[in-house]
Amino acid sequence: MLEYFLLSLSTKHHIMSTQSSSHDGKHFVVQKGTCQCNQGDQFPKHIVNAHNKHFWNDSAGNADYLAVTEDDLQFNPSGPSFGKCKLKPSSGGYLPCAYAPAGKWQKTYEKVLVMGKKCVTEVSELQCATGGKITIKDHGQRGEMSKKNVKKC
């Protein structure tokens, strides 16, 4: 059963390992999280299509909270997901994004797998074949207050 709190990587990792990680204190990314490309001007949401079984921070199974994995490479809106691309100048301004992922998400969290795939966190990156670097703008999770959490305080 999942609790209603932000799922992040915290001190539990430190107890099990003496080495620090760039993922420490960072959140797992969910489908409603947004990305940004350092060459674009729009911030699309993720589309999770690698699985439909694991949800972060939602016991009801709301698709917005599907865990994003290294294989989830599509965005909403599709097409020119990141708006106008600074790497495609023209006489009338910049041309639309021609998003083309160059492989899987990098800097994923290897210690938590969903259906055998590594999870994306706030530090993960995806390279675009056009030349941009895609990073996480917002992980998509939100803290919620519940009676159970209030009683724990």
N, C-alpha and C positions, 0 to 999 in steps of 0.2 A: 504494500500500500504506500502510495506516495504522499508526502507531507506537502502543505502549501507554503513553500518558501523558495527562495532562489537557489537553484542547484548550482553550486560552484565548487571549485577545487580548493580545499582549505587545509587546515592543520592535519587532517587525516592523512594526507599525503606525506607530511613531514614526519609523522610517527612511524610510517612504514619505510621511509627513505631519508638518509641524511643529506642527499643532494637536493638542491633547490631546482625548480623548474620554471620556465617562463609561463607555464599554465597556472602556477600557484595563485590562488585568489581570483582566478578568472572564471567566467560563467560558460557553461555549455550553450551552444546556439540552437535556437528553435526556428521552425519554419517561418514564423512571423517576424523574425529578426531581419535587419536590413544590412546591405553591403554597400561599399563604395569603391570605385575605381579611381586611382590617382590621376587618370586621364579623362574621366567623365564628369557629368554634372547632375546625374540623377541617382537615386538610391533604391534599387529594387529589393523585393523580399525574396527569400529562398523558396524553391519548390523542392520538397522532399519526395523523391521517387525511388530511392534505394530500398525503402521499407515502409511499412505502415503499422508498425507494432510497438515502438518505444516512444513514450512521451515524457518530456521533462516538465516537472512542475504542474502536472494536470492529471488527476486520477480519472477524470471523466472521458478522456480520449479525444479531446478537441484537436483537430488536425493542425491548428495554429502552433501547437506545442510539440509536434513531431521533432525528434532529435535530428539535427543536420549531421551527415557523415561525410567522409572524404569523397564519396562517389556522387554526392548531390551537387550537380553542376549547372542546374537550370534556375532561372530567375523569373519572377513575375513583376513587371510585364516581360514577355518574351520579345525577341527581335532586338531592337536597339536598347537593351535593358538599362544601360548606363548613360543614356541620353546622347549628347554630342561628344565626340572623341577629339581631344586636343592633338592627337597624333595624326588626324586627318583634316588638315586645314584646306580650305578652298577659297575662291574669290568671294563667295557669299557667306563665309563663316566656316564653322566646323561641320564636317559630315557626321551622320549618325554613327553610333557605336556599331561595330561589327564583331560582337562578342564571340570569341573562339577560345575556349579553355585549353591551356597547354598542360594537359595532365590532370591529376587529382589535386585536391586541397593539400597544402603543405603545412607543416607545424601543427599537425593534428595531435590529439591526446591519445597516446598509444595504450594507456592502461585501462581505458574503458572502451569496449567494443559493442556496437549495436549490429546484430546480424553479421558478425565477423568484420565489420568496418570500423575504422577509427573515427572518433567524434571530433567535430569542429568546435573550437573554443574562440574566445575573443582575440586570441593572438594568431589564429590560423590565417593563411594567405593562399591566394590562387593567382597564378600567372595567366595573363591573356596572351594569346599568340600575336596579337596586334602590337603588344608592348606594354600594356598597363598592368598594374599590380592591384588585385582586388583584396580588400580587407573587410573586417567586420565593423560596421558603423554602430549597430545596436544588437545585442544578443537576443532580444525579444522577450525575455522573461520579465515578469513583474511580481513584486511581492504582494501578497494578499493577506489581509487580516482575517483570521477565523476564530471562532470560540475556542477551539483546541489550542491555537497558538497563544491566545490571551491567557488561558489557564496556566500555560507553561511559564509565563512571565513572573 
